[in-house]
Amino acid sequence: MDMIDRDYLAEMRQWVGDAVLHALVTQAAENFAIPLADMMSAWRHGATAPLHDAAHRLKGAAASMGCTPLATAAFHMMTDSRPADSISGAEIHALQDLSRHSLDALRAFLDQAQEIPVPPNPQ
């Protein structure tokens, strides 16, 4: 399973440039960490609504960076009808692991040379 949508990120790179994309990836680490920490806290306190709110924020942050598996997992947590105190710690830790792998994939994407499409009949 690929952690990131490479086509989405390549298009983003073309629109915003390398410098902005680097800044966005750097910011993604914090944008993922804050809702994950909030989710962990809400889970520990058995607070379902704050858990769903944090999952919603994580979903948005992940989707905006092309981290589809993380966004999908956060969506499932956000829409889970179980109370927070019946969700296992393993489920929260799995989101943390998915976040870490997503960030690793984003950083690896930045290290790849940008491929510039060449038209079939260059003039």
Buried (B, 14 or more C-beta within 10 A) or exposed (E): EEBBBEEBBBEBBEEEEEEEBBEBBBEBBEBBBBBBEBBBEBBEEEBBEBBBBBBBBBBBBBBBBBBBBBBBBBBEBBEBEEEBEEBEEEBBEEBBEBBBBBBEBBBEBBEEEEEEEEEEEEE
